[in-house]
Structure formats: structure tokens, C-alpha cells
Amino acid sequence: MTRVYQLFLRLVDRLPLPSAKAQQRFALAALLSQALIAVTGSVVRVTGSGLGCPTWPKCFDDSLLPIPQDEVPWWHQAIEFGNRQIAVWIVVTTSVAIVLAVTRARRRREILVYAWIMPLSTFAQGVLGGITVLTGLRWWVVGAHMLVSCAMVWLAATLYAKVGEPDDGADIAAAPAGARRLVASSAVVMSLVLAAGVVVTAAGPHAGDRTNPKAIDRLDVSIPLLSSLHGALVAVYVALLVAAAVLISRGPSSEAVRRRVKIVFVVVAAQSLIGVVQYFTGVPALLVVLHVAGAMSVIAETAILYRLMSARVVRGSDRTTDKLAA
């Protein structure tokens, strides 16, 4: 196995050295692909196309591609099959990220680890997606599928942040230690917010299969109660961010951190507004999709903020890295 990897490294060394900007663009493409598959997954759910391809890994037992079926309308097949094809983009972008991570100029251990996690987690996610279909869209399997996507977005965002840093350097604090602990705590609470959101969806009106919604396993719990829990966790998450922002504004912090925390508040405000409107309008399908897209944005921005709070400085220089501030 070691010989194969060494051969892989030698082959990569023959490729032209990519620019730092090109590496960031591919890392961003990997991040967007991870977020996109979560968003298209929500489209599958709200359109009732979860069993548009009733088996896995094929669409039907005797066909890899969708085929005309009286039981499954073509548009459900197209939506579910299209969601599965996003995985191809993920494989391509994460494979490129690996190649860029192992070039002679990089080979920074932490970037290598994150780069290799991407395709491995994508494979695991694909298997979990198959289990979701084969178990008939059981709510807890669907929820696990969504939460794994959230974790992958966090990892992809962290990889994106790390790719923008110099390899020959060391980490220094770019924000008060208390602020970094508060953002880390907010990330923990955010994971609980996401889990609560998944549970709310499991009890909501979108079963995932419009052809036979009564056959889908649903969570029989009060939606107002679950929504109240979800909202309370959001309030705690925002309170932690506000406390972190106060420390950042008053203490020694890099300009990149100050700008990024403002971006986090913008996406959190937009996401909260969507959630409130969604609740009082009966959870319309479009707002569900927008809410999932907003969740991916909040995850990514929080992950980048957390990474920026520990800036990487070029050895022999006292300048911090502000490349991700834009």
C-alpha cells in the first residue's frame, strides 16, 4: 500500500504546480458540492421524490438509469436521480483537492488529512443514502443522512480555510482565547440546533414520498413543542456568537476575524428570518429548501470563522494571513 501511495506522489509531482488561487477555487468547489447535495436532498424531500429511484445503487433493480414506470412518475425519478448525480461532482472536486494537497509544494499534514476525509466520507454518505432508500425513508435514517452532510460541509469549509494559509508557518491566536472558546461552544450548540431541526422535519408535512406518503415512517411528536426547542437552541447559539463578537471587538483580533464575524451574523439573521416565516406559513416547500441552504451557509461561515481565529503566520514574519477576509 505504501508503494502505491509513493507511486501516486511521484505521478502528482509531474503535474504543473497550481497557483494558490487555483487551489482555493477547487477547495471552494468541493465545499459548494457538499452543500449542494444537501440542498438537492431537500428538494427530493419536499417534492416527494425520495423513492423516485426505489432501489440502490441502481435506480431500479434492472436499470442503473430511470426508466418509464406507471408506479413512479418520471419527474420523481428525475429529481431523485439528479440528486444522486451530485455525488459525481463531489468525487471529482474532492479528488482534485487530494491531488492539490499532495503536490510537492504542499503536503501539509492537516491539509492532507482533510483532503482525504472528503472522498472517504462521501463514500460513507453514499452508502447511508442507499440505506435511506432501502429502509423506505425511515425518519431517523433520513435525519442521520442530513446530519452527516452537515458535518461534511463543516470539514469542507475548514479545508477551504486551511488551503488559503501558507504552508511554511505556525498558528498564532488571531482573536482572544475566550472568543475562540465561545465560537467552539456555539458550534456544539449549532449541532444540537441542526439535530432539532431534523426532528422537526421528521414530524412535519414533508414525508419524502408523495406516491405513498402514509407508508413512510414519521415521528409522532408535537411540532410546536419541537419548534420551541429548536428556537431555544437557536437563541443560545446566537447569544454565544454575540458574546464572542463583543470579545473580538474589544480585544486584539485580526481584520479577517472582524469581517468574518459580521458575515456570520448576516447569514444567521437571514436563516432565522426564513425559519420564522416558514413556521407561520405552514412550512411551504420552497422555504424548506431555502432553510436548508441557509443552514449550510451558517455551518460553513461558522467553520471558517473558527479557523480564522487561529491564524497561520509565515515563519520569519509577523504578518497574519488575511486572505480569507474577502
Secondary structure as the mmCIF struct_conf table of DSSP 4:
data_model
#
loop_
_struct_conf.conf_type_id
_struct_conf.id
_struct_conf.beg_label_comp_id
_struct_conf.beg_label_asym_id
_struct_conf.beg_label_seq_id
_struct_conf.end_label_comp_id
_struct_conf.end_label_asym_id
_struct_conf.end_label_seq_id
HELX_RH_AL_P HELX_RH_AL_P1 THR A 2 ASP A 13
TURN_TY1_P TURN_TY1_P1 ARG A 14 ARG A 14
BEND BEND1 LEU A 15 LEU A 15
HELX_LH_PP_P HELX_LH_PP_P1 PRO A 16 SER A 19
HELX_RH_AL_P HELX_RH_AL_P2 ALA A 20 VAL A 46
TURN_TY1_P TURN_TY1_P2 THR A 47 GLY A 48
STRN STRN1 SER A 49 SER A 49
TURN_TY1_P TURN_TY1_P3 GLY A 50 LEU A 51
BEND BEND2 GLY A 52 CYS A 53
BEND BEND3 THR A 55 CYS A 59
STRN STRN2 PHE A 60 PHE A 60
TURN_TY1_P TURN_TY1_P4 ASP A 61 ASP A 62
STRN STRN3 SER A 63 SER A 63
BEND BEND4 LEU A 64 LEU A 65
BEND BEND5 ASP A 70 VAL A 72
HELX_RH_AL_P HELX_RH_AL_P3 TRP A 74 ALA A 101
TURN_TY1_P TURN_TY1_P5 VAL A 102 VAL A 102
BEND BEND6 THR A 103 THR A 103
TURN_TY1_P TURN_TY1_P6 ARG A 104 ALA A 105
HELX_RH_AL_P HELX_RH_AL_P4 ARG A 109 LEU A 134
TURN_TY1_P TURN_TY1_P7 THR A 135 GLY A 136
HELX_RH_AL_P HELX_RH_AL_P5 TRP A 139 VAL A 163
TURN_TY1_P TURN_TY1_P8 GLY A 164 GLY A 164
BEND BEND7 GLU A 165 GLU A 165
BEND BEND8 ASP A 167 ASP A 168
STRN STRN4 GLY A 169 ALA A 173
BEND BEND9 ALA A 174 ALA A 175
HELX_RH_AL_P HELX_RH_AL_P6 ALA A 177 ALA A 203
BEND BEND10 GLY A 204 PRO A 205
BEND BEND11 GLY A 208 GLY A 208
STRN STRN5 ASP A 209 ASP A 209
TURN_TY1_P TURN_TY1_P9 ARG A 210 THR A 211
BEND BEND12 ASN A 212 ASN A 212
HELX_RH_3T_P HELX_RH_3T_P1 PRO A 213 ALA A 215
BEND BEND13 ILE A 216 ILE A 216
BEND BEND14 VAL A 221 VAL A 221
HELX_RH_AL_P HELX_RH_AL_P7 ILE A 223 ARG A 250
BEND BEND15 GLY A 251 GLY A 251
HELX_RH_AL_P HELX_RH_AL_P8 GLU A 255 PHE A 280
TURN_TY1_P TURN_TY1_P10 THR A 281 GLY A 282
HELX_RH_AL_P HELX_RH_AL_P9 ALA A 285 LEU A 308
TURN_TY1_P TURN_TY1_P11 MET A 309 MET A 309
STRN STRN6 SER A 310 VAL A 314
TURN_TY1_P TURN_TY1_P12 ARG A 315 GLY A 316
HELX_RH_3T_P HELX_RH_3T_P2 LYS A 323 ALA A 325
#
